[in-house]
Amino acid sequence: MASLLSAGIGYAFTTGFPALEVAPPMQSAGAIALCVLMLLAGRSPIRRYRSAMWVLIGRLAGGNAIGAVVYPFAVQRLTLGTVAAFVVIGYLSVGITRIWRMRATAWGFKHLCGRVLVLGGVIMLNRPQGEIEVVGILCAAVSAWCAWNTVTVLGRMKKHGQEDQGATIANLLAAPPLFVAVFALRGGEWMSWGLFSVAGLAGLLTLLLPVLLMNAALRRSSELDVAMMQSLSSPIHALVAQVGTAMGALASNQRLTFGEWAAILLVAGAAIGVSSLKEPSDGMLHDGKQHSGNGRRR
């Protein structure tokens, strides 16, 4: 929950700057701070990794570089709450293959129903009202993939016992391509102390704290459970946007209507309901069917 609030506040800071320009310093600040923290903790990320870890590092670096641009861009085109609701689809896609295999069980069926409700909530949030913001929706959809990629890759890094170090190297590698892209497209006129100070603070809130807190959660829970809790980002980010708008810190277009709040609460309610489902043990499953405690297998 703390990581969700931190990320929501961090992304709120970026709404006043072009997404491509805020992404490189934001990514760099969070990655450098994470690296310094790892070094101080005696867990240096500069080490030899196996080839399997390098594949995961490269995948996480690519996803984070893309997400650093498309998420703020989507927020500027839509709202914090709407983009967070889209990202819920990515979180709920974690472990979807296993859930689909178990669709004949009560657990699998309820999980699938919860995901349908989440999809319905996202459609409600983006129902046609005049001109459809196609670019914003596409960026939000890519952000959902980035969220799925992050949880999935960190979970696999955990099996190697190097999730913190791997995440640190991946985030460091994600920064240089962003600088190359922005210099190629914008030249050097985009840089300013105001941009770097806000982006630096946003990097600590959207990268440093969420990575540390998510890895801590993954050490105690499965990727599926962590992804479910991350699904609560939609109401938390929407609330951050409402507070920011009321304080005059965010543009008025970040304010949500009653119908949009209803859609976000539907998404959050479905996520909470699914997260409360207790996964059946292997002993309770037989030929893809889950039996109640009072029933008998034949």
N, C-alpha and C positions, 0 to 999 in steps of 0.2 A: 504494500500500500504506500509506503514511504517513497519507493522508487517511482510510482505512478504520479504522485503529487509533485515530486521533484522534476520529472520530465515535463509535466504539464506547465509548470511555472517557467521552466527553461524555454520551451517552445513559444510561450506567450511573449517572452522578451524579443524573439526574432521577428515578430510580425511587422515591425516597422522598417525592416531592411529587405532588399532583394534576396531571395533564397540562395541564388548561386554565389552571391558575395558573402553572405553570412556563414555558409557551410564550411569553407576552409579553415578560418580561425576558430570556429566552434569545435570542429573535429580535432584540430591541433591542440587546443587548450585542454580538452578532456583527455586526449590520448597522452599528452606529456604529463599531466597531473597523475594519471593512472600509472605511468611508467615510474615516476618519482616515488610514488607510494609503494609500488612493488619493490623498488630498490631499497627503500628504507626498511621495509618489512623483511628483507633478506630473501626475497623470492624473485630474483632477477629474471626478467623475461628474455634477456640476451643469453641464449644457450643453444645447444644442439637439439633439434626436434627430429622425430622420425618423419618419414615421408607422409604417413597418414595424417599427422598433425599439421604439416605444411599445407596439405590439401584443405583441411578445415580452416586454417588461418587465412588462406587465400580466399576461400568462400565467404568467410565472415568479413574480411576486409572489403571485398567487392560489394557485398550487401550493405555494409555500413556507409561506404562512400556514396552509393546510390541513395540510401535513406537520408543522409545528411542534407541532400539537396531537395528530394521530392517531398519529404514530410513538411518542412517549412513552406514550400511552394504550395502544397495542397491546403495547408492551414490558411494561407493568405487568400486563396481562391474560395475556400469553403469556410468552416469554422473549426476551432479546436475540438469541440465535441463531436462534430460530424466526421472529421478525419479519424479521431480515436475510435468511433464506432466502426468505421471501415477496417481499422487495424485489428479489431476484435475478430474479424473473419480470419485473419492470419493466425492469431493466437489459437483460435478454436480448430484450426487445421492441423495443429501439432498432434501427432498420433492418430490422424484420421484413417490411415490404412488399417490399423489394428481395430479401430472402432467399426469400420465397415465390415471387416471379417467377422465381428461379433454382433452384427446387426440383428441376428435372430434372437439374441438374448435381451432380457429386459434392460440391462445396463446399456448395451449398444443401441437399442431402439430409442431410449430416452436421450442418449447423447445426440443421436441424429435429429431427433425432434427439437432439441435445444438449439442446434445449429440452424435449423430451418427458421426458428423464431428470430434468431439473431439476423439472419439474412433478410427476413421480413422487416425488421426494425431499420436496417440499413436502407432498404428500398423506400420505406416511409420517410426517412430523412432526406432522401434525394429524389422524391417524386417531382415530376415536372411542375414548376411554378414560373412560367415565363421562359426565359432562355436557360437551357440546361448547361451547367458548367462542366463540359466534357473533359477539358484538360485537368481541372481540379479533381474530378472523379477518377480519372486514369492515374494521376499521381497518388491519390489515396489508395487505390488498388495496388499499386507498386509498393507503397509503404506497408500494406498488409503482408505482402510477400516478404519484405525485409524483416518484419516482426517474426514471422514464422521461421525464417532463416536463422535469426539470432538465437531464439530459444532452442531450436533443433541443434545448431552447431555447438552452442555452449553445453548442451546436454551430452553431446558426443565427446567434447573436450574433457568433460568431467570424468569420463571413463578412462582417460589417459592420466588423470590427476593433475592436469595443467590448464584448467579453465581460466584462471586469473592471468597466467603468463601468456597463454595463447590469445586471449582477448586483448591484452595490452599490445602485443606485436601486431595483431590484426588492425587495431585502431590506429596505430602509428603508420602502418602501411597505407591506410585509407586516405591519409591527409595529403601527401604529395600530388596524387592525380587531381585532387580538387583544386589545388593551387595552380597546376598547369592549365586546367580547363578555364578557370576564371581569368588568368592572365592572358590566355589566348583569345578569349571572347571580350574581355573588358579592358585589357591593357593594365596600367598601374593606377589609373585615376580613381578606382573604386575604394582604395585603402584610406581609412581615417581612424583616428584614435577612438572616436565614438563607436564606430562599428566594431573595432577590435575589443574594446572593453565590454560591450554588451555581449558579443559573440563568445568572449572568454568565459564570462559568467554563465552563459547558456550552456557552454560545453561542459562545465563542471556539473550542472544540474541535469543535463540530458544524457551525458555519457558516463562520467566518473561515478556518480552515486548509483545510477541504475545498474551499471555493470557489476559493481561490488555487491549491491543488494540482491540482484538476480542470481549471481553465482552463489551467494550465501544461501539463498532459498533452494537452489538446485542441489546443494549438498545435503539438504534435509528432506527434500521432496522430489517427486518425479517430474519430468518435463511436462507431462499432461497436467498435473496439479498446478505447477507454476504458471503454465499458459492460461489456465482457467482464472487464476487470481489476477493475472495481467489483463484479463478481459474487463475488469472493472475500470479500466482507463477511461472509457467513454463518459460516465457520469462525473468522474473526478476532473477530467480535462474540461468538460462543459461547465462545471462549477467554477473552475479557475477563470474561464472566459467570462462568465457572468460577473464575478467579482472584479475582474480587470476592467470590464466595460463600465460597471457602476462607479469605479474609482476614476474613470477617465483615462486609464492607462492603455486601453485597447480600443480599437475602432468599433463603432456601433454595429457593424455588420457581424461581429462575433456574438451578438446577443441572439438567443434562441427563442423561438415562438413556443407556445404551449404544445402544439402538435409535435414539434421537434423534441421537446423535453419528454413527451410521452413515448416517442420512438426510442430515445436513449434509455429511458427507464425499462422499456421492453428488452432492449439489448442487455442491459445490466442484470435484469431479473432472470433472463434466460441463462446468462453466464453463471450467476450465483446458483441457480437451480441445478445446472449441470455439474458445477464444481462440488456440490454436496453429495453427488452420487458415489456410493462406495463400490469400487471395482471388485467384481467377484473373483474369488480365488480360483485357481485352476481346478481344484477339486469340485467346485460347484458347476463347472461347465462340462457338458457331455454332448458331443455331436452338434456343437453350436447352439445349444439350448440351455437356458438358466432355469433351474427349478426352484420353487419356493421351499422354505424350510419344512413345510408340512407335507410336501409331495414326496413321492418315491420314484426312483428310476427303475425302469424295467428293460 
